[in-house]
């Protein structure tokens, strides 16, 4: 007796998730693609095996043909969505063999089921839009009431030349100039502008940060915050320090510890904290946000430095600061200065040395010190605060046995669907 379509596909994907989850690194979110695929196929085959869920209209043969066509169309759409999702993960998952094997398995299934390359994709399930409860604009309390758990918080920091610590704990130095999006999701848009630093050696600095809180239900209307060099206001662009009042509480608030050089913005409706500060002649941004907010974006929002890191063509090697004359004492001096402020050999130490050499300004070291302090404040697990520099050759590798099993399971999924169609 063949497994029903829905049970078979879910069993196969559940096995894949359980097998690969310990191996996939934090920056490679292939599991998200798997879960989206499961959600997209949740209702496929409800009436396709054994009759009745679609029943009541037409004869048995007509219903079977309609069900088979509907299932195949839905399955092809889900596969196209699955393929699109893996393409979005390509940068974060480069070098991950489990990811590349999954991509090949999806390709094989598209061919086996004669799925057109172009066509409709599976539409995401709309979230429930019932009336907001009393705590509906308080993310932490709302999540606890719905799911019985606290949010999983992620951290992103951008500072210095600029250096980016992504939500996935990758650490990179970007050669970007001009305006670039750091975050772009359903709730929040953050953009940073980087310009050449005065008197530096190929150095750049963050000179402007723009934050847009998007309109969200009854909690907030769109709100804008902007900071520029020598002007870090403790207020939104409209002059207010609070926004989105509901039942005596505000969803958005701004406060400062150092007027003109520091601002902390709290967005209670999305459980997010953003800290903007000026250190030396550059701005910096630190963010703590729940995973559910960070990952709420679509395929068109594929450029986010806080999510994907720097574009490959714009990535610099922090371990190799700008070249100086052999007799220069700048490198040794920079290392000694930064070692007195930061844990030696960590990424913040390396960023400090890089900025000192690139800018020639001792005050630039304060950016790495502040960024590390923000990370310590925003990351609950103290062991995760410090990151070690990774070489470009340090790509993750998964065991070959796991890869073979992953391909086998994806193949089983295709065989299962063919057998089900043949039985009809």
Secondary structure by P-SEA (a helix, b strand, c coil): ccccaaaaaaaaaaaaaaacccccccccaaaaaaaaaaaaaccccccccccccccccccaaaaaaaaaaaaaaaaaaaaaaaaaaaaaacccccccaaaaaaaaaaaaaaaaacccccccccccccccccccccccccaaaaaaaacccccbbbbbbbbccccccccccccccccccccccccccccbbbbbbbcccccccccccccbbbbbbccccccccbbbbbbccccccccccccccccccccccccbbbbbcccccbbbbbbccccbbbbbbbcccbbbbbbbbcccccccccccccccccccccccccccccccccccccccaaaaaaaaaaaaccccccaaaaaaaaaaaaccccccaaaaaaaaaaaaaccccccccccccccccccccccaaaaaaaaaaaaaaaaaaaaaaaac
